[in-house]
Amino acid sequence: MIDPLLLVPDVNVQNVNTGEVKTFKYRDLALGIDNSFHPGKFYEAPALGYLYFCERVKDGIAELCMVESFQHGQLVQARLRMKAKYGKLYIPVTDKGTIERLQRRLDRLKANGSGVQV
């Protein structure tokens, strides 16, 4: 099967003052102004539809827990580390219902001994 993310077209951005056009890969576009990871907060990678919990940020490295991701209908969860500068590609989750759902998943993950620390 083909990952649908591979089918997302590039994005053309035009500077209306100069007429200059630049092309960007969709997944490389920053998603806000000064977005960054903060421990104890949930984040979404909209291009992927994955939801994460930021455990900590130290020395420029963010430690995240992928709390909710579905692959072929199966829930996939993981822990990962990445450079904190990539926080610009994620958006904070602000919907109360979504945060409550993710918190329940995170609590179950911690209870199952996944090593997730909060």
Stockholm file with secondary structure:
# STOCKHOLM 1.0

chainA/1-118         MIDPLLLVPDVNVQNVNTGEVKTFKYRDLALGIDNSFHPGKFYEAPALGYLYFCERVKDGIAELCMVESFQHGQLVQARLRMKAKYGKLYIPVTDKGTIERLQRRLDRLKANGSGVQV
#=GR chainA/1-118 SS CCCGGGGCCCEEEECTTTCCEEEECGGGSCCSSSCCCCTTCEEEETTTTEEEEEEEEETTEEEEEEEECEETTEECCEEEEEEGGGGGGCEECCCHHHHHHHHHHHHHHHHTTCCCCC
#=GC SS_cons         CCCGGGGCCCEEEECTTTCCEEEECGGGSCCSSSCCCCTTCEEEETTTTEEEEEEEEETTEEEEEEEECEETTEECCEEEEEEGGGGGGCEECCCHHHHHHHHHHHHHHHHTTCCCCC
//
